[in-house]
């Protein structure tokens, strides 16, 4: 049995599906970042040019870029891990 080759229409449909999946993933990332900002509103995000911004200021932001959301998640998770009393240490 020969396998059917994909046509241009098949590729267009597959590309559209991937774009929808990407959009959905980006939306989930932004929602997670805003959830973490609500849970931990007192963590300060510092930039090279500014003194810092509390995470609470990102909660109501309408157009939060996915890269900013990823950075927020990373900062909050790192801060929470540093505050945790049982830190993981390296053995070697």
MODELLER restraints for C-alpha pairs under 7 A, 6 or more apart:
rsr = mdl.restraints
at = mdl.atoms
rsr.add(forms.Gaussian(group=physical.xy_distance, feature=features.Distance(at['CA:26:A'], at['CA:66:A']), mean=5.94, stdev=0.5))
rsr.add(forms.Gaussian(group=physical.xy_distance, feature=features.Distance(at['CA:29:A'], at['CA:66:A']), mean=6.76, stdev=0.5))
rsr.add(forms.Gaussian(group=physical.xy_distance, feature=features.Distance(at['CA:29:A'], at['CA:69:A']), mean=6.57, stdev=0.5))
rsr.add(forms.Gaussian(group=physical.xy_distance, feature=features.Distance(at['CA:29:A'], at['CA:70:A']), mean=6.92, stdev=0.5))
rsr.add(forms.Gaussian(group=physical.xy_distance, feature=features.Distance(at['CA:30:A'], at['CA:64:A']), mean=6.88, stdev=0.5))
rsr.add(forms.Gaussian(group=physical.xy_distance, feature=features.Distance(at['CA:30:A'], at['CA:66:A']), mean=6.12, stdev=0.5))
rsr.add(forms.Gaussian(group=physical.xy_distance, feature=features.Distance(at['CA:30:A'], at['CA:69:A']), mean=5.41, stdev=0.5))
rsr.add(forms.Gaussian(group=physical.xy_distance, feature=features.Distance(at['CA:33:A'], at['CA:69:A']), mean=5.34, stdev=0.5))
rsr.add(forms.Gaussian(group=physical.xy_distance, feature=features.Distance(at['CA:33:A'], at['CA:72:A']), mean=6.22, stdev=0.5))
rsr.add(forms.Gaussian(group=physical.xy_distance, feature=features.Distance(at['CA:33:A'], at['CA:73:A']), mean=5.40, stdev=0.5))
rsr.add(forms.Gaussian(group=physical.xy_distance, feature=features.Distance(at['CA:34:A'], at['CA:58:A']), mean=6.96, stdev=0.5))
rsr.add(forms.Gaussian(group=physical.xy_distance, feature=features.Distance(at['CA:34:A'], at['CA:59:A']), mean=5.28, stdev=0.5))
rsr.add(forms.Gaussian(group=physical.xy_distance, feature=features.Distance(at['CA:37:A'], at['CA:55:A']), mean=5.23, stdev=0.5))
rsr.add(forms.Gaussian(group=physical.xy_distance, feature=features.Distance(at['CA:37:A'], at['CA:56:A']), mean=5.73, stdev=0.5))
rsr.add(forms.Gaussian(group=physical.xy_distance, feature=features.Distance(at['CA:37:A'], at['CA:58:A']), mean=6.88, stdev=0.5))
rsr.add(forms.Gaussian(group=physical.xy_distance, feature=features.Distance(at['CA:37:A'], at['CA:59:A']), mean=6.09, stdev=0.5))
rsr.add(forms.Gaussian(group=physical.xy_distance, feature=features.Distance(at['CA:38:A'], at['CA:56:A']), mean=6.51, stdev=0.5))
rsr.add(forms.Gaussian(group=physical.xy_distance, feature=features.Distance(at['CA:38:A'], at['CA:59:A']), mean=6.50, stdev=0.5))
rsr.add(forms.Gaussian(group=physical.xy_distance, feature=features.Distance(at['CA:41:A'], at['CA:54:A']), mean=6.54, stdev=0.5))
rsr.add(forms.Gaussian(group=physical.xy_distance, feature=features.Distance(at['CA:41:A'], at['CA:55:A']), mean=5.03, stdev=0.5))
rsr.add(forms.Gaussian(group=physical.xy_distance, feature=features.Distance(at['CA:41:A'], at['CA:56:A']), mean=4.32, stdev=0.5))
rsr.add(forms.Gaussian(group=physical.xy_distance, feature=features.Distance(at['CA:42:A'], at['CA:54:A']), mean=5.89, stdev=0.5))
rsr.add(forms.Gaussian(group=physical.xy_distance, feature=features.Distance(at['CA:42:A'], at['CA:55:A']), mean=6.37, stdev=0.5))
rsr.add(forms.Gaussian(group=physical.xy_distance, feature=features.Distance(at['CA:42:A'], at['CA:56:A']), mean=6.80, stdev=0.5))
rsr.add(forms.Gaussian(group=physical.xy_distance, feature=features.Distance(at['CA:43:A'], at['CA:54:A']), mean=5.61, stdev=0.5))
rsr.add(forms.Gaussian(group=physical.xy_distance, feature=features.Distance(at['CA:43:A'], at['CA:55:A']), mean=5.66, stdev=0.5))
rsr.add(forms.Gaussian(group=physical.xy_distance, feature=features.Distance(at['CA:44:A'], at['CA:52:A']), mean=5.90, stdev=0.5))
rsr.add(forms.Gaussian(group=physical.xy_distance, feature=features.Distance(at['CA:44:A'], at['CA:53:A']), mean=5.43, stdev=0.5))
rsr.add(forms.Gaussian(group=physical.xy_distance, feature=features.Distance(at['CA:44:A'], at['CA:54:A']), mean=4.29, stdev=0.5))
rsr.add(forms.Gaussian(group=physical.xy_distance, feature=features.Distance(at['CA:44:A'], at['CA:55:A']), mean=6.06, stdev=0.5))
rsr.add(forms.Gaussian(group=physical.xy_distance, feature=features.Distance(at['CA:45:A'], at['CA:52:A']), mean=5.26, stdev=0.5))
rsr.add(forms.Gaussian(group=physical.xy_distance, feature=features.Distance(at['CA:45:A'], at['CA:53:A']), mean=5.15, stdev=0.5))
rsr.add(forms.Gaussian(group=physical.xy_distance, feature=features.Distance(at['CA:45:A'], at['CA:54:A']), mean=5.93, stdev=0.5))
rsr.add(forms.Gaussian(group=physical.xy_distance, feature=features.Distance(at['CA:45:A'], at['CA:55:A']), mean=6.62, stdev=0.5))
rsr.add(forms.Gaussian(group=physical.xy_distance, feature=features.Distance(at['CA:46:A'], at['CA:52:A']), mean=4.07, stdev=0.5))
rsr.add(forms.Gaussian(group=physical.xy_distance, feature=features.Distance(at['CA:46:A'], at['CA:53:A']), mean=6.40, stdev=0.5))
